Amino acid sequence: MRTIAAACIATLGLSGCAPTVTQGPADIAGLHRDLLVLDTHLDTPINFGRAGWDFSARHDVASEIAQVDLGRMAEGHLDGGFFVIYTEQGALTPAGYREALAFARERSDAIDREIGGHPEMIRFARSADEVEALAAADKLIALKAIENSYPLGEDLSLLREFYDRGVRMAGPVHSGTNQFADAAGGEARWNGLSPLGRAWVAEMNRLGMVIDASHSSDAAFDEMVALSKTPLVLSHSSPRAAFDHPRNLDDARIRRLAESGGAMCMSTVFLSTMNMTEERGLLFGRYEGIADLSVAEQQELSRQWRALDKTEPMWATSFEQYMDALLQLIEGAGVDHVCFGADWDGGGGIQGLEDITALPVVTQRLLQAGYSRRDIEKMTSGNVLRLMRAAEAAREL
Protein backbone atom coordinates (compact mmCIF):
# COMPACT_ATOMS: atom_id res chain seq x y z
CA MET A 1 0.00 0.00 0.00
CA ARG A 2 1.32 3.45 -0.89
CA THR A 3 2.03 5.89 1.90
CA ILE A 4 1.04 9.53 1.60
CA ALA A 5 4.67 10.55 1.19
CA ALA A 6 5.36 7.96 -1.51
CA ALA A 7 2.22 8.99 -3.36
CA CYS A 8 3.24 12.67 -3.28
CA ILE A 9 6.69 11.92 -4.64
CA ALA A 10 5.37 9.58 -7.33
CA THR A 11 2.62 11.87 -8.60
CA LEU A 12 2.74 15.59 -7.92
CA GLY A 13 5.92 16.06 -5.95
CA LEU A 14 6.00 16.59 -2.20
CA SER A 15 5.25 20.32 -2.27
CA GLY A 16 2.17 19.84 -4.47
CA CYS A 17 0.47 17.05 -2.57
CA ALA A 18 -2.55 18.00 -0.47
CA PRO A 19 -3.14 16.22 2.85
CA THR A 20 -6.08 14.21 1.57
CA VAL A 21 -6.42 12.16 4.75
CA THR A 22 -7.66 15.26 6.56
CA GLN A 23 -10.57 15.78 4.19
CA GLY A 24 -13.99 15.53 5.77
CA PRO A 25 -16.94 13.47 4.53
CA ALA A 26 -18.44 16.45 2.70
CA ASP A 27 -15.16 17.08 0.86
CA ILE A 28 -14.88 13.44 -0.18
CA ALA A 29 -18.51 13.26 -1.28
CA GLY A 30 -18.03 16.39 -3.36
CA LEU A 31 -14.86 15.08 -4.96
CA HIS A 32 -16.47 11.75 -5.83
CA ARG A 33 -19.51 13.55 -7.25
CA ASP A 34 -17.28 15.64 -9.50
CA LEU A 35 -15.40 12.64 -10.90
CA LEU A 36 -16.56 10.91 -14.07
CA VAL A 37 -17.26 7.38 -12.81
CA LEU A 38 -17.85 4.44 -15.16
CA ASP A 39 -18.30 0.72 -14.53
CA THR A 40 -17.28 -1.59 -17.35
CA HIS A 41 -19.57 -4.53 -16.58
CA LEU A 42 -23.20 -4.04 -15.54
CA ASP A 43 -25.33 -7.20 -15.71
CA THR A 44 -28.37 -5.08 -14.89
CA PRO A 45 -30.17 -5.89 -18.19
CA ILE A 46 -31.19 -9.19 -16.60
CA ASN A 47 -33.71 -7.04 -14.70
CA PHE A 48 -35.00 -5.13 -17.72
CA GLY A 49 -38.58 -5.99 -18.57
CA ARG A 50 -39.53 -7.10 -15.05
CA ALA A 51 -43.22 -6.56 -14.34
CA GLY A 52 -43.71 -3.70 -11.91
CA TRP A 53 -39.99 -2.92 -11.60
CA ASP A 54 -39.02 0.70 -12.19
CA PHE A 55 -35.45 1.20 -13.41
CA SER A 56 -35.73 4.93 -12.73
CA ALA A 57 -36.53 4.43 -9.03
CA ARG A 58 -34.19 4.14 -6.06
CA HIS A 59 -34.56 0.60 -4.69
CA ASP A 60 -33.27 -0.66 -1.35
CA VAL A 61 -30.60 -3.36 -1.59
CA ALA A 62 -31.84 -4.84 1.70
CA SER A 63 -35.07 -5.98 0.04
CA GLU A 64 -34.29 -5.93 -3.71
CA ILE A 65 -32.05 -8.30 -5.66
CA ALA A 66 -30.96 -5.65 -8.19
CA GLN A 67 -27.90 -3.60 -7.26
CA VAL A 68 -28.15 -0.94 -9.99
CA ASP A 69 -30.95 1.46 -10.91
CA LEU A 70 -31.06 5.08 -11.99
CA GLY A 71 -31.90 6.30 -8.51
CA ARG A 72 -28.87 4.62 -6.99
CA MET A 73 -26.67 5.65 -9.92
CA ALA A 74 -27.49 9.24 -9.04
CA GLU A 75 -26.98 8.65 -5.30
CA GLY A 76 -23.69 6.77 -5.67
CA HIS A 77 -22.58 9.06 -8.51
CA LEU A 78 -22.02 6.19 -10.92
CA ASP A 79 -22.24 8.21 -14.10
CA GLY A 80 -22.63 5.25 -16.39
CA GLY A 81 -21.21 2.05 -17.72
CA PHE A 82 -21.40 -0.85 -20.10
CA PHE A 83 -24.74 -2.65 -19.94
CA VAL A 84 -24.06 -6.25 -20.84
CA ILE A 85 -25.60 -8.53 -23.45
CA TYR A 86 -24.84 -11.79 -21.66
CA THR A 87 -25.70 -15.13 -23.26
CA GLU A 88 -25.30 -18.44 -21.45
CA GLN A 89 -22.92 -20.88 -23.11
CA GLY A 90 -24.69 -23.61 -25.08
CA ALA A 91 -23.94 -26.30 -27.60
CA LEU A 92 -21.52 -25.51 -30.41
CA THR A 93 -24.07 -26.44 -33.05
CA PRO A 94 -26.05 -24.50 -35.66
CA ALA A 95 -29.19 -24.89 -33.55
CA GLY A 96 -27.36 -23.68 -30.44
CA TYR A 97 -26.01 -20.66 -32.29
CA ARG A 98 -29.46 -19.75 -33.68
CA GLU A 99 -31.08 -19.88 -30.26
CA ALA A 100 -28.29 -17.86 -28.68
CA LEU A 101 -28.38 -15.22 -31.42
CA ALA A 102 -32.12 -14.74 -30.98
CA PHE A 103 -31.58 -14.33 -27.24
CA ALA A 104 -28.73 -11.82 -27.70
CA ARG A 105 -30.75 -9.74 -30.14
CA GLU A 106 -33.67 -9.63 -27.73
CA ARG A 107 -31.39 -8.67 -24.82
CA SER A 108 -29.96 -5.85 -26.95
CA ASP A 109 -33.49 -4.71 -27.75
CA ALA A 110 -34.41 -4.84 -24.05
CA ILE A 111 -31.49 -2.54 -23.24
CA ASP A 112 -32.66 -0.16 -25.97
CA ARG A 113 -36.21 -0.12 -24.61
CA GLU A 114 -35.20 0.45 -21.00
CA ILE A 115 -32.60 3.14 -21.66
CA GLY A 116 -34.84 4.77 -24.26
CA GLY A 117 -37.66 4.94 -21.74
CA HIS A 118 -35.82 7.45 -19.53
CA PRO A 119 -34.26 10.02 -21.88
CA GLU A 120 -34.43 12.75 -19.26
CA MET A 121 -32.08 10.72 -17.04
CA ILE A 122 -29.87 8.49 -19.20
CA ARG A 123 -28.74 8.39 -22.84
CA PHE A 124 -26.69 6.07 -25.03
CA ALA A 125 -23.09 6.83 -25.96
CA ARG A 126 -21.28 5.21 -28.87
CA SER A 127 -17.90 6.89 -28.52
CA ALA A 128 -15.60 8.34 -25.89
CA ASP A 129 -16.48 11.85 -27.03
CA GLU A 130 -20.19 11.10 -26.59
CA VAL A 131 -19.52 9.81 -23.07
CA GLU A 132 -17.88 13.09 -22.13
CA ALA A 133 -20.58 15.16 -23.84
CA LEU A 134 -23.34 13.38 -21.90
CA ALA A 135 -21.44 13.82 -18.65
CA ALA A 136 -21.08 17.53 -19.39
CA ALA A 137 -24.84 17.69 -19.97
CA ASP A 138 -25.51 16.02 -16.58
CA LYS A 139 -26.94 12.87 -18.15
CA LEU A 140 -26.24 9.33 -17.03
CA ILE A 141 -24.46 7.28 -19.67
CA ALA A 142 -25.28 3.89 -21.18
CA LEU A 143 -22.87 1.91 -23.31
CA LYS A 144 -23.27 -1.66 -24.56
CA ALA A 145 -20.99 -4.68 -24.28
CA ILE A 146 -21.16 -8.36 -25.21
CA GLU A 147 -20.21 -10.97 -22.62
CA ASN A 148 -19.61 -14.20 -24.55
CA SER A 149 -19.47 -13.99 -28.34
CA TYR A 150 -20.99 -17.45 -28.60
CA PRO A 151 -24.21 -16.08 -30.24
CA LEU A 152 -22.16 -15.07 -33.30
CA GLY A 153 -21.77 -18.73 -34.19
CA GLU A 154 -19.24 -18.93 -36.99
CA ASP A 155 -20.45 -15.78 -38.75
CA LEU A 156 -18.16 -12.88 -37.86
CA SER A 157 -20.23 -10.50 -40.01
CA LEU A 158 -22.65 -10.49 -37.07
CA LEU A 159 -20.13 -8.42 -35.13
CA ARG A 160 -20.99 -5.54 -37.47
CA GLU A 161 -24.68 -5.99 -36.67
CA PHE A 162 -23.98 -5.61 -32.96
CA TYR A 163 -21.63 -2.71 -33.61
CA ASP A 164 -24.52 -1.00 -35.40
CA ARG A 165 -26.67 -1.80 -32.36
CA GLY A 166 -24.22 0.24 -30.26
CA VAL A 167 -21.91 -2.43 -28.87
CA ARG A 168 -18.41 -1.06 -28.28
CA MET A 169 -16.84 -3.81 -26.16
CA ALA A 170 -16.95 -7.60 -26.42
CA GLY A 171 -15.30 -10.68 -24.97
CA PRO A 172 -14.89 -13.95 -26.83
CA VAL A 173 -15.91 -16.35 -24.10
CA HIS A 174 -17.68 -16.82 -20.77
CA SER A 175 -17.36 -19.72 -18.33
CA GLY A 176 -17.20 -22.48 -20.95
CA THR A 177 -14.79 -22.99 -23.83
CA ASN A 178 -16.51 -22.11 -27.11
CA GLN A 179 -15.78 -21.76 -30.82
CA PHE A 180 -13.52 -18.75 -30.26
CA ALA A 181 -11.37 -19.47 -27.23
CA ASP A 182 -10.65 -21.52 -24.14
CA ALA A 183 -12.31 -20.21 -21.00
CA ALA A 184 -10.54 -19.68 -17.71
CA GLY A 185 -11.00 -22.96 -15.89
CA GLY A 186 -12.67 -24.49 -18.95
CA GLU A 187 -11.54 -27.15 -21.38
CA ALA A 188 -8.20 -26.44 -23.07
CA ARG A 189 -9.56 -27.27 -26.51
CA TRP A 190 -7.62 -24.67 -28.48
CA ASN A 191 -4.70 -23.95 -26.12
CA GLY A 192 -5.71 -20.31 -26.43
CA LEU A 193 -7.68 -18.93 -29.35
CA SER A 194 -9.16 -21.02 -32.14
CA PRO A 195 -8.48 -20.02 -35.77
CA LEU A 196 -11.94 -18.41 -35.69
CA GLY A 197 -10.96 -16.63 -32.47
CA ARG A 198 -7.93 -15.12 -34.13
CA ALA A 199 -10.16 -13.87 -36.95
CA TRP A 200 -12.52 -12.50 -34.26
CA VAL A 201 -9.65 -10.40 -32.85
CA ALA A 202 -8.92 -8.96 -36.30
CA GLU A 203 -12.58 -8.11 -36.89
CA MET A 204 -12.90 -6.49 -33.47
CA ASN A 205 -9.92 -4.29 -34.34
CA ARG A 206 -11.36 -3.46 -37.76
CA LEU A 207 -14.67 -2.39 -36.26
CA GLY A 208 -13.05 -0.31 -33.53
CA MET A 209 -14.40 -2.33 -30.60
CA VAL A 210 -12.56 -2.81 -27.31
CA ILE A 211 -11.53 -6.44 -26.69
CA ASP A 212 -12.48 -7.76 -23.25
CA ALA A 213 -10.29 -10.59 -21.94
CA SER A 214 -12.24 -11.33 -18.74
CA HIS A 215 -13.19 -15.03 -18.54
CA SER A 216 -10.53 -15.98 -21.11
CA SER A 217 -7.85 -18.55 -20.30
CA ASP A 218 -4.28 -17.42 -19.70
CA ALA A 219 -3.28 -18.78 -23.11
CA ALA A 220 -6.15 -16.96 -24.83
CA PHE A 221 -5.17 -13.75 -23.03
CA ASP A 222 -1.58 -14.16 -24.21
CA GLU A 223 -2.70 -14.56 -27.83
CA MET A 224 -5.05 -11.59 -27.70
CA VAL A 225 -2.35 -9.32 -26.29
CA ALA A 226 0.01 -10.44 -29.05
CA LEU A 227 -2.51 -10.20 -31.90
CA SER A 228 -4.62 -7.15 -31.09
CA LYS A 229 -3.67 -3.83 -32.64
CA THR A 230 -5.25 -2.06 -29.69
CA PRO A 231 -4.96 -2.53 -25.91
CA LEU A 232 -7.18 -5.02 -24.09
CA VAL A 233 -9.47 -4.48 -21.14
CA LEU A 234 -10.42 -6.99 -18.49
CA SER A 235 -13.86 -5.63 -17.69
CA HIS A 236 -14.44 -7.50 -14.42
CA SER A 237 -11.42 -9.39 -13.11
CA SER A 238 -9.27 -9.55 -9.99
CA PRO A 239 -5.56 -10.15 -9.30
CA ARG A 240 -4.56 -13.78 -8.76
CA ALA A 241 -2.12 -12.70 -6.07
CA ALA A 242 -5.11 -11.70 -3.94
CA PHE A 243 -6.90 -15.02 -4.49
CA ASP A 244 -5.67 -17.96 -6.54
CA HIS A 245 -8.42 -18.64 -9.07
CA PRO A 246 -8.24 -19.24 -12.86
CA ARG A 247 -10.60 -16.27 -13.44
CA ASN A 248 -8.01 -13.94 -11.93
CA LEU A 249 -4.88 -12.65 -13.65
CA ASP A 250 -1.37 -13.33 -12.38
CA ASP A 251 1.18 -10.59 -11.71
CA ALA A 252 3.27 -11.28 -14.82
CA ARG A 253 0.23 -10.96 -17.08
CA ILE A 254 -0.93 -7.84 -15.26
CA ARG A 255 2.45 -6.31 -16.04
CA ARG A 256 2.18 -7.44 -19.66
CA LEU A 257 -1.31 -5.96 -19.86
CA ALA A 258 0.01 -2.64 -18.54
CA GLU A 259 3.04 -2.67 -20.84
CA SER A 260 0.72 -3.14 -23.82
CA GLY A 261 -1.43 -0.19 -22.73
CA GLY A 262 -4.38 -2.21 -21.45
CA ALA A 263 -6.28 -2.03 -18.17
CA MET A 264 -7.84 -4.33 -15.58
CA CYS A 265 -11.17 -3.30 -14.10
CA MET A 266 -11.27 -4.42 -10.49
CA SER A 267 -14.06 -6.84 -9.62
CA THR A 268 -15.57 -7.89 -6.30
CA VAL A 269 -15.81 -11.57 -7.30
CA PHE A 270 -13.33 -14.38 -6.76
CA LEU A 271 -11.47 -12.64 -3.98
CA SER A 272 -12.56 -15.60 -1.84
CA THR A 273 -14.07 -19.02 -2.45
CA MET A 274 -17.50 -18.86 -4.07
CA ASN A 275 -20.06 -20.32 -1.67
CA MET A 276 -22.43 -21.73 -4.29
CA THR A 277 -24.72 -23.79 -2.08
CA GLU A 278 -27.57 -25.81 -3.49
CA GLU A 279 -30.02 -23.17 -2.29
CA ARG A 280 -28.01 -20.37 -3.93
CA GLY A 281 -27.83 -22.34 -7.15
CA LEU A 282 -31.61 -22.69 -7.21
CA LEU A 283 -32.02 -18.97 -6.60
CA PHE A 284 -29.57 -18.18 -9.41
CA GLY A 285 -31.64 -20.35 -11.71
CA ARG A 286 -34.74 -18.33 -10.89
CA TYR A 287 -32.82 -15.06 -11.17
CA GLU A 288 -31.85 -15.90 -14.77
CA GLY A 289 -35.54 -15.70 -15.63
CA ILE A 290 -36.56 -12.91 -13.26
CA ALA A 291 -38.14 -10.87 -16.07
CA ASP A 292 -40.66 -13.69 -16.52
CA LEU A 293 -41.74 -13.75 -12.87
CA SER A 294 -44.77 -12.03 -11.41
CA VAL A 295 -44.29 -9.10 -9.05
CA ALA A 296 -45.01 -11.34 -6.07
CA GLU A 297 -42.52 -13.96 -7.30
CA GLN A 298 -39.86 -11.31 -7.81
CA GLN A 299 -40.37 -10.01 -4.29
CA GLU A 300 -40.12 -13.51 -2.86
CA LEU A 301 -36.93 -14.20 -4.83
CA SER A 302 -35.40 -10.96 -3.53
CA ARG A 303 -36.44 -11.83 0.02
CA GLN A 304 -34.92 -15.31 -0.16
CA TRP A 305 -31.72 -14.00 -1.80
CA ARG A 306 -31.13 -11.34 0.85
CA ALA A 307 -32.00 -13.74 3.68
CA LEU A 308 -29.41 -16.19 2.36
CA ASP A 309 -26.86 -13.36 2.17
CA LYS A 310 -27.17 -13.04 5.94
CA THR A 311 -26.74 -16.74 6.77
CA GLU A 312 -24.61 -18.05 3.88
CA PRO A 313 -23.06 -15.16 1.97
CA MET A 314 -21.81 -16.04 -1.51
CA TRP A 315 -18.45 -14.36 -0.89
CA ALA A 316 -16.40 -14.28 2.32
CA THR A 317 -14.59 -11.15 1.13
CA SER A 318 -14.51 -8.17 3.46
CA PHE A 319 -14.27 -4.59 2.24
CA GLU A 320 -10.76 -4.44 3.71
CA GLN A 321 -9.72 -7.45 1.65
CA TYR A 322 -11.19 -5.84 -1.44
CA MET A 323 -9.26 -2.63 -0.82
CA ASP A 324 -6.04 -4.53 -0.15
CA ALA A 325 -6.45 -6.34 -3.48
CA LEU A 326 -7.27 -3.10 -5.29
CA LEU A 327 -4.25 -1.29 -3.86
CA GLN A 328 -2.07 -4.28 -4.73
CA LEU A 329 -3.37 -4.15 -8.30
CA ILE A 330 -2.67 -0.42 -8.55
CA GLU A 331 0.87 -0.96 -7.24
CA GLY A 332 1.53 -3.65 -9.84
CA ALA A 333 -0.19 -2.14 -12.86
CA GLY A 334 0.00 1.61 -12.19
CA VAL A 335 -2.81 4.14 -12.11
CA ASP A 336 -2.87 4.27 -15.92
CA HIS A 337 -3.95 0.62 -16.15
CA VAL A 338 -6.68 0.15 -13.52
CA CYS A 339 -10.44 0.64 -13.80
CA PHE A 340 -13.61 -0.64 -12.13
CA GLY A 341 -16.04 -3.42 -13.05
CA ALA A 342 -17.49 -4.89 -9.85
CA ASP A 343 -19.84 -7.36 -11.62
CA TRP A 344 -22.97 -5.65 -10.29
CA ASP A 345 -26.13 -7.71 -10.81
CA GLY A 346 -24.02 -10.63 -12.00
CA GLY A 347 -22.91 -12.06 -8.66
CA GLY A 348 -20.80 -9.14 -7.48
CA GLY A 349 -21.02 -7.22 -4.25
CA ILE A 350 -19.47 -7.92 -0.86
CA GLN A 351 -20.07 -6.88 2.72
CA GLY A 352 -19.49 -3.14 2.87
CA LEU A 353 -19.85 -2.79 -0.89
CA GLU A 354 -23.31 -4.24 -1.44
CA ASP A 355 -24.43 -1.91 -4.20
CA ILE A 356 -23.37 1.20 -6.09
CA THR A 357 -24.34 3.62 -3.32
CA ALA A 358 -21.12 2.57 -1.54
CA LEU A 359 -18.82 3.77 -4.34
CA PRO A 360 -17.83 7.04 -2.59
CA VAL A 361 -16.23 4.94 0.16
CA VAL A 362 -13.82 3.48 -2.41
CA THR A 363 -12.87 7.00 -3.48
CA GLN A 364 -12.36 7.94 0.17
CA ARG A 365 -10.02 5.01 0.75
CA LEU A 366 -8.00 5.79 -2.39
CA LEU A 367 -7.57 9.35 -1.17
CA GLN A 368 -6.49 8.08 2.22
CA ALA A 369 -3.97 5.80 0.49
CA GLY A 370 -2.40 8.88 -1.06
CA TYR A 371 -3.78 8.86 -4.58
CA SER A 372 -4.57 12.22 -6.12
CA ARG A 373 -7.80 13.27 -7.76
CA ARG A 374 -6.05 12.97 -11.14
CA ASP A 375 -4.96 9.40 -10.30
CA ILE A 376 -8.46 8.42 -9.20
CA GLU A 377 -10.21 9.86 -12.24
CA LYS A 378 -7.88 7.89 -14.50
CA MET A 379 -9.14 4.76 -12.76
CA THR A 380 -12.81 5.73 -12.58
CA SER A 381 -13.06 6.65 -16.27
CA GLY A 382 -9.95 8.02 -17.92
CA ASN A 383 -8.37 4.68 -18.70
CA VAL A 384 -11.59 3.30 -20.17
CA LEU A 385 -12.02 6.35 -22.38
CA ARG A 386 -8.41 6.02 -23.49
CA LEU A 387 -9.00 2.40 -24.54
CA MET A 388 -12.17 3.38 -26.36
CA ARG A 389 -10.30 6.11 -28.25
CA ALA A 390 -7.50 3.70 -29.16
CA ALA A 391 -10.04 1.27 -30.60
CA GLU A 392 -11.85 4.08 -32.42
CA ALA A 393 -8.57 5.29 -33.96
CA ALA A 394 -7.83 1.80 -35.32
CA ARG A 395 -11.26 1.42 -36.93
CA GLU A 396 -11.18 0.55 -40.65
CA LEU A 397 -14.85 0.90 -41.64
N, C-alpha and C positions, 0 to 999 in steps of 0.2 A: 504494500500500500504506500502511495506517495505521501510524504510529509508536506506540510505547507511550505517549508523552505525549499524543498526539492522542486515542488511544483512551480514556485516563483522563479527559480533559476532556469527551469526547463522551458517556461513559457514566456513570461513577460520581463523577466529580470527582477531581482529582489526589490529594487526601488519602485517598480510599477505594479507590485502585487498587493491587492487590497486584502485586509484581514477578513476573509469571507466567513470564518467560523464565528465571528461576532455578529453576523447578520441575524436579525430577528425574524420570526415567522412571517410577518407582513412583507419584509424585504424579499424573502425567499419566494413567497407566493407570487409577488409581483414579477420577480425575475423569471420564474417558470412560465407565468402567463405571457410574458413578452417573447419567449422563445418560440420558434417554429418547431413543433413536435409532431413527428410522424412515426407510425408503427408499420413495419413492413409485412405483417402477417395477421390479418384479422379474419377469423373464421366465422364472423358474425352472420354472413349470409345464410347459414344454416337456420337462423331464426326468421329470415325474411318470408313473409307470407303466412305467419302464424295468425290464426283467428284471434281477434281481440287484443293482439300485441301491438303496441304503439312504439315504433322505432324513435319517434321524436321525443318521447317522454323520458323522465329520469326514474329508472327502476332501482329498487333496493336489492343489492347483492345478497342480503340475508334471506330473501324470500323469492328470488328470481334467478334462474339458471344462467341467463345471459349476463355477460360482463361488460358489454359495450352497447351503448345507445347514444342518441344525440344529446340527451340531457346530461349524461355523465361525460361525454366528450367535452362539452362546454365546461362542466365543473372541474374536471381533471386537466383541462387545457391540452387535450389530445387534439391537435388541429386536423388530423386526418391520417390516412393510411391506405394500404392495399387490401381491398376486400377480395377474398379468395374464392375462386372457382375450384372447389375441391371435388374430386371424383374418386370413389373407392376403387382400389385395384381389383380387376376381374380377369377373366380368362383372355389369353392372347389369341383370340379367334375373331373372325369377321363379325360374328354375332355379338361377341363381347364388346368389340369396338363400336358397333352401331348403337348398342344400348348406352354405352358410356358417353358417346358423342351427343346423343339426345339429352342425356342428363346434364352434361356440361353446358349445352346451349340454353337449356331451361334455367340453370343456375345463373348464367350470365344475364338472361332476361329478368330474373327475379331481382338481381342487383340493380339493373336499370330501373325497374318499376319502383323499388324502394327508395333509391336515391332521388329519382325523378319526382317522387311524391312530396319532397320537402325542399323545393328550390330556394326557399327563403333562408334555409339553414345550411345546406350542404350542396356542393356541385361537383361534377366530374372534372378531373384534370387528365390530360393526355400527354403532358410534357412537363419538364422541370419548370419552364417559364410559367406555365399555367398554374402550377402549384403555388408559386410565389405570388402570382397575380390574385389568386383566390384568397390567399392569406392576407394580402394587403387590403382586400375588400371585406375582411372580417367574415369570410365564409369558411365553413368546414370543408374538407377536401376528401374526395373519394377517388382512388385509383383502383385498377383491377389487376389481379395476378392469377396465374394458373398454378395450382398445386397438383402435380401428377399430370404429365402430358399423355398418359395412357389413352384418353378419348380421341387423340389424333389418329390412332391406329397406325397405319403405315403410309398415311397421306400427309406429307409435310406441307402441302398447299393449304391445309386447314389452319396452320399457324397464321397465315395472312387473314383468314376470316376472323380469328380471335383478336388479331391486331386491330382490325377495323372495328371490332366491338369494344375497343378501348384497352385491351390487355397490354401492359407494358413490362411485365415480369413473368417468368415461367420457370418451373423446375421440371426436369425430365421424369422424375420418379417419386413415389411415396414410400410406403413401408415394404412393398414387395417388388422384387426385380421384375422389370417389364421389357418391352421391345426396344427401349432406348438405353437402359443402363441397369447396373446392379444397384440394389438398394443397400443402405447401411444395415447390416445385420441380416440381409436377405441372401438369396442364393447367388453365388459367384458364377453366374452363367456366362458373362461376357468378359470377366476380369477387368471391368471398367465400363466403358461405353461399347455399345454394339456399333456395327457399321452405320445403321440407321441413326443411332445416337450421335455419331460424329457429324452426320449430315444435318441433324437437328441443331447442333451447335452453330454450324455455318449459316443455317437459315435464320436462327435467332439473331446472329450478328447482322445479317443482311437487312432484317426488318427493323433493327434498332431496338431490340427488347433486351432487358437485363436478364442474365442467366442466374438462376437461383440454384445453388448447390446443396441446400438443406435436404436431408434424407438420402443423399447420394452416398455410395460407398467411397472409401478412401481412394480406391483406384479410379473410380469415375471422376471424383474431384480432381485428381492429378491430371487426368486427360483433359478435363474442361479448362483447367488453368493453362495447360500447354496449348490447347487449340483455339481458345476464344481470342478474338481480336480486342475484346473489351473486358474490363475487370468483372469478376464474379461478386455476387452477394450470397451470403447465407442468411436467409430471411428470418429464421427462427432456430438458432442453434446455440449450443453452450460449449465451453472449453472442456476437453477431456481431462485436463489436469484437475479440474474441480470435481468431476465424477466420471469414472471410467465406464463409458457406454459407447457403442458403435455410432450412435447418432451424433455424438459430440466430436469436435475436431481437436487433434493433438497439437502440441505447441509448434512442432516443425511445420505443419501445414498452415497453422495460423500465421506464422512468419512468412511462409510462401505466399499466402493470400495477401498479406500486407505488402510484400515486395512487388506483387503484380498489380497493386492499386485497388484491390478488392476490399470488402468489409464484411465483418460478422455482426449480425444483429442479435443481441443477447436475449436468450429465451429464459423462461422460468421452468421449463420442463427438463427432465433428466439431469437434475442436480442432486437427485437421490433416487433410490429404487422406486419404481412405479408400483403402487399398491393397487393392482387391478384385481380386486376381489370378484367373486362370482356376482355379488349384488351390484357392484359398480359396472361390471360388464353388461349386465341386463339393463341398467339405466342408460349406459352409452348406446345400446341398441335402440332404445326408445328415443333417445335424444337425436339420433340420426334422422328420425322421421317426425321431429317435433312439429313441423309445419302442417302435418296431417292430423294432429291431435286436437281434440276439442279444448275449449278454454279450461274446463274443469280438469281434464287430463294433463294439460300443460302445468297447471298449478300444482297438481299432485306430484308430477315428475320433479318440479323445482323443489317442492317440500322434501321429497325423499332424497334428492341429491344433496341439499344443504344439510339435512339431518345426518347423512352419511359422512359429510365433510367433518362433522364434529366428532364422530366416533371412530371413523376409519379414513382419515384424509388420504387422498390419492398420492400426495407428495409429502415427504417428511422434511422438506427444505424450509429453513427459517429465512426470514428477511436478511438476517446477518450473513447467512451462508450465501444467499444470492448476491449481496453486495461484495462479499469477499471474492466471489467468482468473477463478478463484473470488473472489479478493480484489478484482479489478476489478468483478465483479458485485455484491459486497457494498457497495463504495463507491457504485455507481450506484443500487442499489435500496434499500439500508439493511437492517439485520439483521432487520427485521420482514417482509421480503419475499423471503427466500432460504431454500431447503430443499435436500434431496439426493435425486437419482434417477439413479444412475450408469449405468443400463441394464445391470445385471448379467444375465448369461445371455442377453442379446440383442445382443451385439456390443460391450458395454462392457468397460472394463478397459484399463489402460495400464501401461507399465513403472513399477514402484514402487507401483502400486495395482492389482494383478492380481486380487485377490478381496477379500472383505469382512473378512478378518483384518487388512488394512492400515488399516482405518478409524481406529484410535487415532492414527495418524500425522497424519491430517487435523486432528483435534482439537488435537494438539500444535502444529501449525503455526499454527492459528488463535489459540491462546494466545500463541504467540511474536509474532504480528502485533498483539497487544494487545487482543484481544477477550476479554470477561469470560465467566465460566461462564453468566451469564444470557443474554448475547448468543448464545453457542454453542447453548444448549438451545432458544432460539427457532428456530434454523436446523435443528437435528437433529430437532425434533418440534413445537415450540410453534406454529409458523406453519401447519403442516399441520392440527393439531388446531383451530386457530382457523378455518381455511377449512371444515373439516368441521362445526364448530358453526354457522357462518354459513349453510351449506347446510341443516343440520337445522332451524334457526330459520325458514327460508323455506318449509319443507315445507307442502303444502296437501292432505295425504291425508285 
